[in-house]
Each structure stands twice: as C-alpha cells, then as structure tokens.
Amino acid sequence: MIRVNRNFAGAMEFTSFKKKEGVSDDELFQGVNKLESVLAKQSGVIFHCLVRNLANSYANVLFVDDPARLEVLTKELFDYPEAQEFLALIDMGSVQMKLHRILKKDFVVPEGFACVEHGTFRLKEGFGIDELINVSNAIEEHYLNKFENHLGHFVGQLDKDLVSEISIGKTYAKTKQECYGYYDIESGQALMSMADLESMNLDFWYLMA
C-alpha cells in the first residue's frame, strides 16, 4: 500500500484478477511492491492498495486526481518492466478493469480502512446522475455517518448509464452489515429503485497489501 499524498481523488481504478496457478501470495506481494515503486513516481497518483475477496480474487485499487490522467496512466504502466513482472503473475483471462469517475466533490481517500464495498449497476431508464448523487448524499448524511466503522463513501460513473457505489470501512463484517442495511432505510430503498438489479455486481474486499 502506498499513499503519495492526500489530494482530492477524481477517479479510481478497480481491477480484479486471479493469480496464475502456482503463484504464492508472497510472490504476488513482491510484485505489488515493485509495481507500487513505479506508481509512486507517476503524476496524479494518490493511493494504491491490493485487496482480496472471499472467493480468492484480488483487486488493485488505485486513486488518482483526474479521470483523464487515469486513462493515460493505465496505458503507460505497461511500458515498465515492474508492471510486466506483475502481469506475469496473474491470470489475464480473469482480469476485469473498471475505471470510475468519482462523482463526489473533494473526496479524500480515508486513513485506516480495511474493507472496500465495490458495487456497480446500470441506472434504470428515467433516472440520471443528479438523482444518483442526491440519493448517495442522503445515504451518507442520514445513515452511514452514524457508524463508527464508516470511513468513506462515493458514487461513480463508468460509462453513460453504468455507475458505482463505493463504501470504505474499518472492518469487513461491519462494512457488509452497513451495506445490507440499505434495504431498511428510505434513501437506501430509493437507491435500489434506481438500479437495474439484473446488472448489479456487488462484493466486499479486504485489505491485503
């Protein structure tokens, strides 16, 4: 894990993958450390960490200051030997890269978190980004901010109608519990009513490196 600065984050890359058969966690961690040595020197980079879910998939979580910079960076990194060494450790057929434009003003990556809730879904016809942001603000103000475990939250946009809802907490169990509590609150139900549930992809990831 690296934190280069505490600048406002404008975009997040969330790239999930599985290791190649025979690759150990220690080898993966060494690869991540080398990759981070390059990331730390790149313009716009704010924070990077490695997370894992209960299905033994991993994900790189990278925050940068600007969405345009993120798109350039994801291409430039492939030119570095350290990035090539890291890619040699993973099953490329399992890779799913998602680039999120953060829709929350002045978002700062929180300190001391151990879990990331990563959810994506398509908005139903008739709903827009402004409505999504308003509902997200209500969830945060009237629900999430009540919990000591809660550290950060935002919604993002991946393409025209594919959006994301991200929550960051101190522990896996409590972060998951808070997320499922959305069904019991008005603003959470409003969010669910906007989502095409068939398109929803939701998982919880805990910090590894």
N, C-alpha and C positions, 0 to 999 in steps of 0.2 A: 504494500500500500504506500502510495506517495501523495502528499499534499504539497503542491508547489506554492499555492497562495490561497487567500480567502476572497478572491474576486467573485463578483456575481456570475453565476453559471447561466449561459444561454442555451446550452444544448448538452445532451447526454447520449453517448453510445452505449448500448447494452447488447453485447454479442455473446450468445450462448453456444456451447460446444461440448463434445465429449472427448476425452483423451483417447489416443490410439491405444490399442491393446498392448499391454506390456509396459506402458509408461507409468512410472510411480508418481505419487503426489510430490515427493521430494524433487523429482526431475521437473515436474510442472512448475513448482515454486521457484526453482532456479531459473527456469525460462522466463517466468513472470518478472523476477528481479532484474534480469538483463533487459527485458522489454521496457521496464519502468525507468531504467537508466537512460534510455533514449527518449521516452515520453517526457521526462522531467526537463529536457532541454528544448522542447518544442514550443513555439509561440502559441499562446492561447490555452495551454493545458493548465487545469486547475487541480484535478484529483483523479486518481485511478486506484481501483482495488479489484481483487478476484473474489467471487462469491460462488457458492455451490448450493444446489437444492437437494431435496431428499431422494431424487431419482438419480443422483450422482452425475448430473450435468453441471458444468461450470459456466461462469459468465465473466467477461471483462466488463467493468463498469467504468466509463471514462467521462468526466465532466470537462467541458471547455467553455470559453467565454462567448463563442459565437457559432451559430449553426453553419454558416458558410465555411468557417475555419475547420469545423469538424469534418465536413465532406472532403476537404482538401487533405486533411491530416490522415484520414483513413486510407487514402491512396498513397500518400508519401511514405507512410510507415513501411510499406512492402519493399522499399529500396534499402532498408537497413538490415545488415546481417543478423542482428539480435532479433528482429521481427521474423526473419526467415527461420531462425533456430526455434523460435516459439511455435511457429506454424507447423514445423516438422513434428511437433509433439501431439498435435490434435487431429482428430478425425474430421477432415474437411467436409465430408458429406453431411456432418451433423451441425455445421455452423449456421446460425441464424443471426444476422446482424440487423439491429433496429436502431435507427437514428431519430432521436426525439428532439424536437424544438420545444424548449421549456416555455410554457405559457404563463408562468408566474414571474412577476416583476421582482427584481432584487433577491433572487433565490441564492442562498449561500449553502454549500454542502456542509451538513452538520458534523460536529465532532462526536466521537464516542459511540457510533452506531454499530450494530452487529447484524441487522436484518434489513433487507430491501424487499418490499412487496412490489412486484412488477406486473402490471395488468395492461393489456391492450384490447381495444374493441372498436368496432365501427359504429358511428352515430346513425341512428335511425333517420330516415328521410323526414325532414321538417325541423330537425334540431341542428343548431350551429355552435360554433366555437365560443361565442359570447355566452350562450346559455351554459355551456360546459364549465367555463371559468367561474360563472356566478355560483353554480352548484358546488363546485370544488371549494370556493371560498367559504360557503356556508358550512360544509362538512368540517373544514378545518377550524373555523371560528366556534361553532356550536357543539362540536363533538371531539375531534382529535386533540385539540388543545387542552382538554380536560385530563388527559392521561400523562402521567409522569414518564411513561415509556416512549411517548411520541417525540420525535426529533425533527422531522421534516416531511414535506408533502408538496406535490405539484401535479398538474395535468400537463400533458404534452401533445404535440401533433406530429405524426409521422408522414401522412400524406393528406389528400383533400378531406377524407372522412375517417381515416384511421387515427385514433387518438389513444392516449395512455393516461393511466392514473398510477402514481408512484407514491408510496409511503415508506418512510425510513424510521426505524425504531431501535431501541436498545437490545431487545431480545426477540428471537424468532417467535416464541409462543405468544407473547403479548401482542406483537405486531399483527400476527394472524388473527388473534381474537378480536382486536380492534377493527380489522378489516371486515370480518364477518358480522360485526355489529352494525354495519351499514344497513342491513335489512330491517333493523329495528328503529331507525330514525327517519324523519321526514326527508331530510336532504339526501340521505343515502338511497332511499326509495326513488327519489327524483332522478338520481344518477342512473339507477338501474333502468328506469323507464326510458332513458335516452339511448341506452345501449342495445345494439343488436346482439342478443345473448349468444346466438349461434357463432358469432365471430369472436367471442370473448376468449382470451388466453390469460390466465392468472396463475401466478406461482409466487412462492416465497423463497428467498435466497439468504443464506447466512455467510458471514464474512470468513474468508479463508486466509487471504494474504493481501 
